[in-house]
Structure formats: structure tokens, C-alpha cells
Amino acid sequence: MKYPVLLTTAMLFAMGMHAQKNLTDYSIIDDCTYEAIGFEADLKPLFDKNDLTLFSLPAMTGNEEIVLKASRPYVMRGFSIVCADDDQRDLKQLTIQVSNDGETWRIVRNYNISYTGRYRERQFSGGLSGGFTYFKLQLRQASGTNGLRIAEFQLHGYPETDDENLATTLNGTLTAAPKALSPQNLIDNDPSTMAEIPNANREMIDNFDGQTRYNGLRDAWFQYEFHEPTAISAYSLGMTTSSMRDRRPNCWELLASNDGQEWVTLDIEHNAASMALDLYEQRFSLGTTGTHIDYADVADRLLTFCEENLERRQGSNGIYWICDWALDEAKRNEDWGGYWWAAHAIDNYLDNYLRTKKNNRLTKITQLINGTRSRNGNTLINHFYDDMEWMALSLLRACDANSSFNLQYMSQVKLLFEDIIGGWSDVDGGGLHWNKDKTGDGRYKTSCSNAPAIILAARLYQHTQDEHYLEWAKRIYEYMYSHNRFPDGVVKDNATNENHEVTFSYNQGTWVGALLELYKITGETHYRQTATDLLDLLLFGKWYSPHGIMNERQNYNQDDGGMFKGIFVRYLTQWIVSGKLDAEHQFRYARWLLEQARSAELAAINKTWFIINPYWNQQYNINTDVHDTSRQQTGMMLMESIDEMRRAGILNADYSLQNPNYGQPFRYYRLVITETQQSTDIMLSSFKLYGVKPSGVRPQALLPDVHHSRSAAFSLDGRPAVSTSPLIIRRNRKYIQ
């Protein structure tokens, strides 16, 4: 590591503006057939909600038309278009017409379109009053003379007569949080009338250093109660005018119950797209949560950038990745990224190899190890204990991934471990020092040097059944549990640092990873309980995920910190695919992770170069910003985690997520709003529920619930309703009992 991750004062988190995912889950076009008029081309890439599949025409005459026919009349509220990879082949002029018979057409508007960059979206509000069955897109002009390329087109609105909606005054009743005003406006079939929650409550979180921070919204909900339990397949939210856009929900959960006491999760939305459209409806399907993104392809493209732009030769048989890259060559740092970044580069290639089984990935792993050894003084023994732990963990994964590595690296893993435990001292209750200067800056017993050591020791025990390793795993665990945690369970930077702001995500990740390994060995449920209590807080507390998308505390997303979230994602993923969670936790965690990756792919990747911003809801300025290699590595970890869930059967082949509660009838459906666009006021025009015919067959859960010994129900703020370690309040501070 280049410098100690030790801060004595808080670097305050600045929220800033956030960008939404630039595609919605639902479009009028989903209920349409379509055909090309006056030209031949595959239209599917234009409407498939994947901005990496491109609609292309080699030449344009200005007379090309696309006619969409819906199954019923729709009210058009606007459209969005995502440009592609060539500013000389953008669509610049478009005319939209509507019809009810396909013969008599009315012009909605002629549009002149400009874009702010590649793969960026433009949104246009408006449409004629009333519903229409036919929509015609007339492609008038491109930006150049070499044809046309468009990444995506979506048409937004809602059915003129919505006979699918079950949330009516006939079928049940609507209630709301105490602060709500005019909640019945949600079911009055008038999109211009609003239900409001003014000045919604925000939870205050004590950070244990005498300061408090705002968490997400609390007691902000709308609830529909059916007279009889009813199964639903989808729901929709009616939005405000664009002038009230800041009051629209940004993050929410849809929960269901039959007794109004214990709730299960039907959907979780993070950083939900908020189109710049007036009075439209966003619709969400519950059967499977689709993504329309090929995450394996995205991971491959991110790695290709590393190979083409970051990789350098080291001697005759080694390679390394440089520290950072910029479009301006003068701003690039050609230095080695460092020992522990190299360990994670090995992990990056291992992730790719486990997915693709390409042998050239094994060659790259060997070359990275050779390059690291050469740059580290012809040895893998290092000054930093945590860095050696990262290297040992990656080498052990390599041994597991391919037997050819066993003879080369297993003995090295064991050698590294013995050097690492030399960092233990009984001073201040035990623990591993950060580095070998035990009386200097290495005197701290950092979490980054202790939690990964537990994982390493536990995995070595599983390989060898040598009690020596298990004894060390438990010994380090006992130190971490008693010394390196805040009262709310969040992991400290080190035992002496009481600043709750300094709670880095990779320390949380390796801690829950350590708990997983010990749980797998012992079956003792307190390990799992400690892990899920912490993950519930981290994933669904908006203090850690502002607007639903994870951000490193103190904006520590650069240099070494650029790797932190990727490490957290790796160990969260291992819990999800472990088979050790109940179906409810597994769904919630997988849904959270899928939302992070979807936001990152749609909003944070520069798709000309395929580099990823560490803020997973916005892009770099490619012309001015420097891109740390660590950030690219984290992006790969995120995308590979999604494919790992697919390979484990958690996600379907198309990366959609099956809800274990789908198809079951419930009486209560509660929309719990946890964040808005930019306001403490909440405003919605409708809350609709769409039904399915009960099949009489209970859907199978994602995994058998054989490991869970307590209720999987969640309270209305998204926290577990039953816990062996409940939060208690003493002197206005929250603690885990």
C-alpha cells in the first residue's frame, strides 16, 4: 500500500448532483409490434434497452420511417434517445406522428436533437392529448453523410384506459404515513392530482464522534390493502410535472404482507431513472427483474482496456499495470500500480478465467506474478502485512482455479501466511500490525491487516484441515470482534480510530467475508447473524448508499481507495452465492448488487474507451480527468460479480433476477420511499398494482431455506424485523445489543 489508510479528521461527504440510469425498464414500445418503412434493417437493437447493441443504417435518404402498433391506445408523454459511438452518424432531426387507424396521421412535433457526448441520452417531454394506437418515427436527418447509428430509443407514456390496474376503490383501500396529504389522489385515475408527504422525516445517525449524519427517509409510505389476498405481477408510479421533479422518489421498496406486521420484499429500486417528462408513469415488472445488459461482455471490454492501455512489460516473462491513465499522455503515470494492486489484477484475471476458461488468462496470471516478484525485489515477501494477505488470497484462488498452479504457488501461500502471523503482538489486546515497522506507522492494528488474514487462515484450514490455521482464524476473529467494531457493528479502520467517518468499504467487505468462511467451517449461526446485521445496515442505509448507489465514505474513491468498493463487492457476492442465506436476504442482496452494476453500466462507463467512473452514477470528463487503474479493477469486480451470480443460478441466463415471493397473494402492498431526487418533500400522482391469475403453485425459492433459523421478514424501513442483536438506544445513541 502506498500510504496508511489512517485519518484523524473526517473528510465530509459531499452529495453533489447524481445521474440516473439512462434507460427505463418499461416503454410503450414493449406493447408494440413495429416495422421499417422505406428501408431494411434490424430494428431490435433500437428498442432492446441495451445501449451497447446499435441500430445502424449505412446511408440515409431522410424518408426512413418506423411504424409502431400498440395493442391498445396509449397516452404519449415523451421519448428518450441514446446516441451511439459516432458523432457524424447521430440522428439530428426526427418527426413523430400518431394515429388511431394507421391511415390518418397527426404530427406531434418536429424535433431537432443535440447530444452532450457519446452514449448520452436526450429526453423530450410532450405529446398530443388522448390515446393513440399507432406511432410513426420519421428519421429526417443525420449529423453527417455516412449513415445513422442509434444506441436506444424509448417511447414513454401509459394506457389511455388502464383496465389492468387492481388498486381501485372497488378492490380495497389506500392508507399512508401520518404526514401524507391527499393520499386518495393515487387511485383517482387523474394523473394531474398529487399525493404528498411534505418534509418527510430523515433518520439521524450518530457517528460516535459527537456528530450526527442524515440517513434515508423514514415513515414515508403509501399502502394499498386488498379486501382479499391478491397476487400482483407489476406496479407503476405516476410522476409529477418536470418542474416538481426533485420531489419524485429516487429509491424505494415495495413490500408485501398478509398481517400488516411481517413484510417480505417484492422490489427494490435504487437511483431510479426519472425522465424529464410531465405526468408519466414508470412501470416495473415483478416476475423477473430484467437488466437487458450483457455483463460478461462489459467485463470483457473493461479488461480489454487494461490490456491495451495499462499493461507494460517487465523483463522477458513478466507484466505489470501502470498506476493511472489519461487521454492526455502527459498526465499519465507510468509507474507500477503497486504490489497489492497487482494482487487484485491477478484476481481480475482469475474472475475472467473462471467465466471464460480461456488458457491465455492463465498465462497473464503467471506473467503478473512474475512481474510483481521482479518489482518487489525478486520475492513476494513484503513490508505490509495486508498486501501479503491480498497476494496470498489471489494465489490461493489461482490454485483452486487450475491445478497447474498448485505446485507453483501453494507453498508460497503457506510461506506468506507464516510471515503474516509474525505481525501479531499482544500489545493492546492482540491483533496483526499494519506493517513491519511495529513501533512506527505500522503500530496500528488495522482492520485491513486483520480481516483478510482471517479469510486466508480459514481457507488454508479448508485446504489442509490443519488446526494451526483454524486456530489463527478464530484468534484474529476474536480480536477483530472485540476491538475493531463500532457499537453499530461497522468495522473501524483500526482499534484506536473512533472516527465513524473512517469506515472504509473494503474493511466491511473482508469482515463479512471472514464471517462467511468461519460460518462455513463451524456452522455457528452467530457468524452469519453478525454478517447479515452489518450488510443490512450498509446496503440499505442511505448514509452508505446515497441515492441508493454506494459511495466510499469521505469520497475516498481515488488511488488506493479506488479498489475499496470492488473488494466489498467481491465478499458480498460470496455471501449471495454461498447458499448460506435465506431466500429473502439472498434476493435483497442480489437486487442491491444488480442495481449497482446497472447504474454503473448505464451511467458511469465511458463507452468509447470503456473506462468506469468510481462514482457509479456519473461519467468522467474524459478530456480532463485521470483514471486510476484501481478504479478500473473495481469496475471489473462489479461486472464479474453479476456473472458469478448468473453462473451460481441466482440470476437467469439473461441476468434477470427471480423474486422468491412472486406469484404469492398478499393483502397489503406498501411502497416505502427511502430517498427522493433532491427534496425532503415527496409527490406522486398514482400508485397502481397489476394482477396475475393465481397459478395455484407456489413458486420455488431461489435456494432452499435450510440454513435460516429465524424469521426472514423485514420491517418497514427495510431492516430485519427479528434479530438476535437488536438495535437499542442509550443516551440517544444506537447500539447493537
Secondary structure as GFF3:
##gff-version 3
##sequence-region A 1 737
A	DSSP	three_ten_helix	28	31	.	.	.	ID=ss1
A	DSSP	beta_strand	32	37	.	.	.	ID=ss2
A	DSSP	alpha_helix	44	47	.	.	.	ID=ss3
A	DSSP	beta_strand	55	57	.	.	.	ID=ss4
A	DSSP	beta_strand	64	83	.	.	.	ID=ss5
A	DSSP	beta_strand	91	99	.	.	.	ID=ss6
A	DSSP	beta_strand	106	112	.	.	.	ID=ss7
A	DSSP	beta_strand	121	125	.	.	.	ID=ss8
A	DSSP	beta_strand	132	142	.	.	.	ID=ss9
A	DSSP	beta_strand	148	159	.	.	.	ID=ss10
A	DSSP	beta_strand	172	176	.	.	.	ID=ss11
A	DSSP	three_ten_helix	183	187	.	.	.	ID=ss12
A	DSSP	beta_strand	195	197	.	.	.	ID=ss13
A	DSSP	beta_strand	201	206	.	.	.	ID=ss14
A	DSSP	beta_strand	212	218	.	.	.	ID=ss15
A	DSSP	beta_strand	221	230	.	.	.	ID=ss16
A	DSSP	beta_strand	232	238	.	.	.	ID=ss17
A	DSSP	three_ten_helix	242	247	.	.	.	ID=ss18
A	DSSP	beta_strand	249	257	.	.	.	ID=ss19
A	DSSP	beta_strand	264	269	.	.	.	ID=ss20
A	DSSP	beta_strand	281	285	.	.	.	ID=ss21
A	DSSP	beta_strand	288	289	.	.	.	ID=ss22
A	DSSP	alpha_helix	295	305	.	.	.	ID=ss23
A	DSSP	pi_helix	306	310	.	.	.	ID=ss24
A	DSSP	beta_strand	311	314	.	.	.	ID=ss25
A	DSSP	beta_strand	318	325	.	.	.	ID=ss26
A	DSSP	three_ten_helix	329	331	.	.	.	ID=ss27
A	DSSP	beta_strand	333	336	.	.	.	ID=ss28
A	DSSP	alpha_helix	339	356	.	.	.	ID=ss29
A	DSSP	alpha_helix	359	375	.	.	.	ID=ss30
A	DSSP	alpha_helix	385	401	.	.	.	ID=ss31
A	DSSP	three_ten_helix	403	405	.	.	.	ID=ss32
A	DSSP	alpha_helix	406	420	.	.	.	ID=ss33
A	DSSP	three_ten_helix	421	423	.	.	.	ID=ss34
A	DSSP	three_ten_helix	427	429	.	.	.	ID=ss35
A	DSSP	three_ten_helix	441	443	.	.	.	ID=ss36
A	DSSP	alpha_helix	447	464	.	.	.	ID=ss37
A	DSSP	alpha_helix	467	483	.	.	.	ID=ss38
A	DSSP	alpha_helix	505	522	.	.	.	ID=ss39
A	DSSP	alpha_helix	525	540	.	.	.	ID=ss40
A	DSSP	three_ten_helix	546	548	.	.	.	ID=ss41
A	DSSP	three_ten_helix	553	555	.	.	.	ID=ss42
A	DSSP	three_ten_helix	559	563	.	.	.	ID=ss43
A	DSSP	alpha_helix	564	577	.	.	.	ID=ss44
A	DSSP	alpha_helix	583	599	.	.	.	ID=ss45
A	DSSP	pi_helix	600	604	.	.	.	ID=ss46
A	DSSP	beta_strand	605	606	.	.	.	ID=ss47
A	DSSP	beta_strand	611	612	.	.	.	ID=ss48
A	DSSP	beta_strand	627	628	.	.	.	ID=ss49
A	DSSP	alpha_helix	629	647	.	.	.	ID=ss50
A	DSSP	beta_strand	657	658	.	.	.	ID=ss51
A	DSSP	beta_strand	666	676	.	.	.	ID=ss52
A	DSSP	beta_strand	682	684	.	.	.	ID=ss53
A	DSSP	beta_strand	686	691	.	.	.	ID=ss54
A	DSSP	beta_strand	727	730	.	.	.	ID=ss55
A	DSSP	beta_strand	733	736	.	.	.	ID=ss56
###
